[in-house]
Amino acid sequence: MDRQNPQKNPPHRAPSTLVDWSRIDTVLFDMDGTLLDLHFDNRFWRELIPQEYVRCQPDDPECARRRLEDEMQRVRGKLEWYCVDHWTRFTGLDILGLKRHLAHHITVKPHAEEVLSALKQAGRQRVLVTNAHPQVYEFKHRLTRIGDRLDQIVSAHDLDCAKEDTSFWERLQGVAPYDPERTLLVDDNLLALASAAGAGLAELRGMRYPDEQGDPMHSEEFELLESLADLLPGPATSANTQGRR
């Protein structure tokens, strides 16, 4: 359960969120909002970037604000949305440099390390599939060492395709082969979950609280984990059943 935020713990785990670990060989994890707290990203994109962009264009701040909002709307869900180079060109800001101003907000989500350790012990493949730009991943990895607990790191930029596009999951097979029927995807991005479902992935879970300080997510289509603790216990206790299938 979530000891840091006990009010987020359900009275019991909903049966629909349980995972049959005897049927899972590979777990694909998103990074921001799944393994790492989305609070950093929300603060960065909703507060710091608009503030800095408008500050650099004092002649018509309202026009600048609308221009930024329009561009965000235009590229949302596309690879450009996650691209450091795109936003550096559009805003004229040092995007990576500004991220350092909020670096103290970058934290690993509760129970992430426990889950990743249990999966390793159980012999499951742990793959990070993130839309984050490789430079952003490296920046966050240096602060959290999250990549040390994963078997493989795949950025959507390496595949030239965001996870919201069903082509991503086909391209992923080329660099991190997986059996869609024996793979669990955990991702706070509901559009990515829908894309994965369209590509045939059988087990999908979202996150109720991508931002540990934010409002809860809701979905009628996908089961949402109240926290990563919903994946515990499981992989370790079911590991010995694999040889008997």
Contacts in CASP RR format, 6 or more apart in sequence:
PFRMAT RR
TARGET T0000
AUTHOR 0000-0000-0000
METHOD contacts of the structure
MODEL  1
MDRQNPQKNPPHRAPSTLVDWSRIDTVLFDMDGTLLDLHFDNRFWRELIP
QEYVRCQPDDPECARRRLEDEMQRVRGKLEWYCVDHWTRFTGLDILGLKR
HLAHHITVKPHAEEVLSALKQAGRQRVLVTNAHPQVYEFKHRLTRIGDRL
DQIVSAHDLDCAKEDTSFWERLQGVAPYDPERTLLVDDNLLALASAAGAG
LAELRGMRYPDEQGDPMHSEEFELLESLADLLPGPATSANTQGRR
1 9 0 8 1.000
1 227 0 8 1.000
1 229 0 8 1.000
2 8 0 8 1.000
2 9 0 8 1.000
2 110 0 8 1.000
2 111 0 8 1.000
2 226 0 8 1.000
2 227 0 8 1.000
2 229 0 8 1.000
3 110 0 8 1.000
4 110 0 8 1.000
4 212 0 8 1.000
5 110 0 8 1.000
5 209 0 8 1.000
5 212 0 8 1.000
5 227 0 8 1.000
8 208 0 8 1.000
8 209 0 8 1.000
8 226 0 8 1.000
8 227 0 8 1.000
9 226 0 8 1.000
9 227 0 8 1.000
9 229 0 8 1.000
10 226 0 8 1.000
13 226 0 8 1.000
13 230 0 8 1.000
14 223 0 8 1.000
16 223 0 8 1.000
17 205 0 8 1.000
17 223 0 8 1.000
17 224 0 8 1.000
17 225 0 8 1.000
17 226 0 8 1.000
17 230 0 8 1.000
18 230 0 8 1.000
19 184 0 8 1.000
19 203 0 8 1.000
19 205 0 8 1.000
19 231 0 8 1.000
19 234 0 8 1.000
20 238 0 8 1.000
21 122 0 8 1.000
21 124 0 8 1.000
21 234 0 8 1.000
21 235 0 8 1.000
21 237 0 8 1.000
21 238 0 8 1.000
21 239 0 8 1.000
21 241 0 8 1.000
22 238 0 8 1.000
22 241 0 8 1.000
22 242 0 8 1.000
22 245 0 8 1.000
23 181 0 8 1.000
23 182 0 8 1.000
23 203 0 8 1.000
24 124 0 8 1.000
24 182 0 8 1.000
24 183 0 8 1.000
24 184 0 8 1.000
24 203 0 8 1.000
24 235 0 8 1.000
25 124 0 8 1.000
25 125 0 8 1.000
25 178 0 8 1.000
25 179 0 8 1.000
25 182 0 8 1.000
25 183 0 8 1.000
26 124 0 8 1.000
26 125 0 8 1.000
26 127 0 8 1.000
26 178 0 8 1.000
26 179 0 8 1.000
26 182 0 8 1.000
26 183 0 8 1.000
26 184 0 8 1.000
27 119 0 8 1.000
27 124 0 8 1.000
27 125 0 8 1.000
27 126 0 8 1.000
27 127 0 8 1.000
27 183 0 8 1.000
27 184 0 8 1.000
27 185 0 8 1.000
27 186 0 8 1.000
28 127 0 8 1.000
28 128 0 8 1.000
28 129 0 8 1.000
28 178 0 8 1.000
28 183 0 8 1.000
28 184 0 8 1.000
28 185 0 8 1.000
28 186 0 8 1.000
28 187 0 8 1.000
29 35 0 8 1.000
29 126 0 8 1.000
29 127 0 8 1.000
29 128 0 8 1.000
29 129 0 8 1.000
29 150 0 8 1.000
29 186 0 8 1.000
29 187 0 8 1.000
30 128 0 8 1.000
30 129 0 8 1.000
30 130 0 8 1.000
30 163 0 8 1.000
30 185 0 8 1.000
30 186 0 8 1.000
30 187 0 8 1.000
30 188 0 8 1.000
30 189 0 8 1.000
30 192 0 8 1.000
31 128 0 8 1.000
31 130 0 8 1.000
31 132 0 8 1.000
31 137 0 8 1.000
31 140 0 8 1.000
31 146 0 8 1.000
32 38 0 8 1.000
32 40 0 8 1.000
32 41 0 8 1.000
32 130 0 8 1.000
32 132 0 8 1.000
32 188 0 8 1.000
32 210 0 8 1.000
33 41 0 8 1.000
33 109 0 8 1.000
33 188 0 8 1.000
33 207 0 8 1.000
33 210 0 8 1.000
33 211 0 8 1.000
34 109 0 8 1.000
34 186 0 8 1.000
34 187 0 8 1.000
34 188 0 8 1.000
34 206 0 8 1.000
34 207 0 8 1.000
34 210 0 8 1.000
34 228 0 8 1.000
35 108 0 8 1.000
35 109 0 8 1.000
35 112 0 8 1.000
35 116 0 8 1.000
35 128 0 8 1.000
35 146 0 8 1.000
35 228 0 8 1.000
36 106 0 8 1.000
36 107 0 8 1.000
36 108 0 8 1.000
36 109 0 8 1.000
36 112 0 8 1.000
36 140 0 8 1.000
36 144 0 8 1.000
36 146 0 8 1.000
37 105 0 8 1.000
37 106 0 8 1.000
37 107 0 8 1.000
37 108 0 8 1.000
37 109 0 8 1.000
37 210 0 8 1.000
37 211 0 8 1.000
37 212 0 8 1.000
38 188 0 8 1.000
38 210 0 8 1.000
38 211 0 8 1.000
38 212 0 8 1.000
39 105 0 8 1.000
39 107 0 8 1.000
39 211 0 8 1.000
39 212 0 8 1.000
39 213 0 8 1.000
39 214 0 8 1.000
40 102 0 8 1.000
40 103 0 8 1.000
40 105 0 8 1.000
40 106 0 8 1.000
40 107 0 8 1.000
42 211 0 8 1.000
42 214 0 8 1.000
43 102 0 8 1.000
43 105 0 8 1.000
44 98 0 8 1.000
44 99 0 8 1.000
44 102 0 8 1.000
45 72 0 8 1.000
48 98 0 8 1.000
48 101 0 8 1.000
48 102 0 8 1.000
49 68 0 8 1.000
49 87 0 8 1.000
49 91 0 8 1.000
49 93 0 8 1.000
49 95 0 8 1.000
49 98 0 8 1.000
50 65 0 8 1.000
50 68 0 8 1.000
52 91 0 8 1.000
52 93 0 8 1.000
52 98 0 8 1.000
53 64 0 8 1.000
53 65 0 8 1.000
53 68 0 8 1.000
53 91 0 8 1.000
53 93 0 8 1.000
54 61 0 8 1.000
54 64 0 8 1.000
54 65 0 8 1.000
54 68 0 8 1.000
56 64 0 8 1.000
56 91 0 8 1.000
56 92 0 8 1.000
56 93 0 8 1.000
57 63 0 8 1.000
57 64 0 8 1.000
68 91 0 8 1.000
71 90 0 8 1.000
72 81 0 8 1.000
75 81 0 8 1.000
75 86 0 8 1.000
77 162 0 8 1.000
77 164 0 8 1.000
77 191 0 8 1.000
78 162 0 8 1.000
78 164 0 8 1.000
79 131 0 8 1.000
79 156 0 8 1.000
79 157 0 8 1.000
79 160 0 8 1.000
79 161 0 8 1.000
79 162 0 8 1.000
80 86 0 8 1.000
81 131 0 8 1.000
81 162 0 8 1.000
82 131 0 8 1.000
82 132 0 8 1.000
82 133 0 8 1.000
82 136 0 8 1.000
82 156 0 8 1.000
82 157 0 8 1.000
82 162 0 8 1.000
83 133 0 8 1.000
83 157 0 8 1.000
84 95 0 8 1.000
84 96 0 8 1.000
84 133 0 8 1.000
84 135 0 8 1.000
84 136 0 8 1.000
85 133 0 8 1.000
87 93 0 8 1.000
87 95 0 8 1.000
88 94 0 8 1.000
88 95 0 8 1.000
96 135 0 8 1.000
96 136 0 8 1.000
96 139 0 8 1.000
99 136 0 8 1.000
99 139 0 8 1.000
103 143 0 8 1.000
106 140 0 8 1.000
106 143 0 8 1.000
106 144 0 8 1.000
107 144 0 8 1.000
107 212 0 8 1.000
108 144 0 8 1.000
108 146 0 8 1.000
109 212 0 8 1.000
109 227 0 8 1.000
109 228 0 8 1.000
110 212 0 8 1.000
110 227 0 8 1.000
110 228 0 8 1.000
110 229 0 8 1.000
111 227 0 8 1.000
111 228 0 8 1.000
111 229 0 8 1.000
111 231 0 8 1.000
111 232 0 8 1.000
112 146 0 8 1.000
112 228 0 8 1.000
113 149 0 8 1.000
114 228 0 8 1.000
114 229 0 8 1.000
114 232 0 8 1.000
115 228 0 8 1.000
115 231 0 8 1.000
115 232 0 8 1.000
115 235 0 8 1.000
116 126 0 8 1.000
116 149 0 8 1.000
116 150 0 8 1.000
117 149 0 8 1.000
118 231 0 8 1.000
118 232 0 8 1.000
118 233 0 8 1.000
118 234 0 8 1.000
118 235 0 8 1.000
118 236 0 8 1.000
119 126 0 8 1.000
119 235 0 8 1.000
120 126 0 8 1.000
120 149 0 8 1.000
121 235 0 8 1.000
121 236 0 8 1.000
121 239 0 8 1.000
122 234 0 8 1.000
122 235 0 8 1.000
122 236 0 8 1.000
122 238 0 8 1.000
122 239 0 8 1.000
123 235 0 8 1.000
123 239 0 8 1.000
124 235 0 8 1.000
125 151 0 8 1.000
125 152 0 8 1.000
125 178 0 8 1.000
126 149 0 8 1.000
126 150 0 8 1.000
126 151 0 8 1.000
126 152 0 8 1.000
127 150 0 8 1.000
127 151 0 8 1.000
127 152 0 8 1.000
127 153 0 8 1.000
127 154 0 8 1.000
127 176 0 8 1.000
127 178 0 8 1.000
128 137 0 8 1.000
128 146 0 8 1.000
128 147 0 8 1.000
128 150 0 8 1.000
128 152 0 8 1.000
128 153 0 8 1.000
128 154 0 8 1.000
129 154 0 8 1.000
129 156 0 8 1.000
129 163 0 8 1.000
129 172 0 8 1.000
129 176 0 8 1.000
129 185 0 8 1.000
129 187 0 8 1.000
130 137 0 8 1.000
130 153 0 8 1.000
130 154 0 8 1.000
130 155 0 8 1.000
130 156 0 8 1.000
131 155 0 8 1.000
131 156 0 8 1.000
131 162 0 8 1.000
131 163 0 8 1.000
131 189 0 8 1.000
131 192 0 8 1.000
132 140 0 8 1.000
132 155 0 8 1.000
132 156 0 8 1.000
133 155 0 8 1.000
133 157 0 8 1.000
134 155 0 8 1.000
134 157 0 8 1.000
134 158 0 8 1.000
137 153 0 8 1.000
137 155 0 8 1.000
140 146 0 8 1.000
141 147 0 8 1.000
147 153 0 8 1.000
152 176 0 8 1.000
154 172 0 8 1.000
154 175 0 8 1.000
154 176 0 8 1.000
156 162 0 8 1.000
156 163 0 8 1.000
156 168 0 8 1.000
158 175 0 8 1.000
159 168 0 8 1.000
159 171 0 8 1.000
159 172 0 8 1.000
159 175 0 8 1.000
160 171 0 8 1.000
161 167 0 8 1.000
161 168 0 8 1.000
161 171 0 8 1.000
162 168 0 8 1.000
163 187 0 8 1.000
163 189 0 8 1.000
163 191 0 8 1.000
163 192 0 8 1.000
163 195 0 8 1.000
163 196 0 8 1.000
164 189 0 8 1.000
164 191 0 8 1.000
164 192 0 8 1.000
164 195 0 8 1.000
165 195 0 8 1.000
166 195 0 8 1.000
166 198 0 8 1.000
166 199 0 8 1.000
168 195 0 8 1.000
168 199 0 8 1.000
169 180 0 8 1.000
169 195 0 8 1.000
169 196 0 8 1.000
169 199 0 8 1.000
169 200 0 8 1.000
169 201 0 8 1.000
170 199 0 8 1.000
172 178 0 8 1.000
180 199 0 8 1.000
180 200 0 8 1.000
180 201 0 8 1.000
180 202 0 8 1.000
181 202 0 8 1.000
182 202 0 8 1.000
183 201 0 8 1.000
183 202 0 8 1.000
183 203 0 8 1.000
184 203 0 8 1.000
184 204 0 8 1.000
184 205 0 8 1.000
185 192 0 8 1.000
185 193 0 8 1.000
185 196 0 8 1.000
185 201 0 8 1.000
185 203 0 8 1.000
185 204 0 8 1.000
185 205 0 8 1.000
186 205 0 8 1.000
186 206 0 8 1.000
186 207 0 8 1.000
186 225 0 8 1.000
186 228 0 8 1.000
186 231 0 8 1.000
187 193 0 8 1.000
187 196 0 8 1.000
187 204 0 8 1.000
187 205 0 8 1.000
187 206 0 8 1.000
187 207 0 8 1.000
188 206 0 8 1.000
188 207 0 8 1.000
188 210 0 8 1.000
188 217 0 8 1.000
190 206 0 8 1.000
190 217 0 8 1.000
190 219 0 8 1.000
190 221 0 8 1.000
190 222 0 8 1.000
193 204 0 8 1.000
193 206 0 8 1.000
193 221 0 8 1.000
193 222 0 8 1.000
194 221 0 8 1.000
196 204 0 8 1.000
197 204 0 8 1.000
204 222 0 8 1.000
204 223 0 8 1.000
205 222 0 8 1.000
205 223 0 8 1.000
205 224 0 8 1.000
205 225 0 8 1.000
205 230 0 8 1.000
206 217 0 8 1.000
206 219 0 8 1.000
206 222 0 8 1.000
206 223 0 8 1.000
206 224 0 8 1.000
206 225 0 8 1.000
207 217 0 8 1.000
207 224 0 8 1.000
207 225 0 8 1.000
208 216 0 8 1.000
208 217 0 8 1.000
208 224 0 8 1.000
208 225 0 8 1.000
208 226 0 8 1.000
208 227 0 8 1.000
209 216 0 8 1.000
209 217 0 8 1.000
209 226 0 8 1.000
209 227 0 8 1.000
210 217 0 8 1.000
217 224 0 8 1.000
218 224 0 8 1.000
225 231 0 8 1.000
END
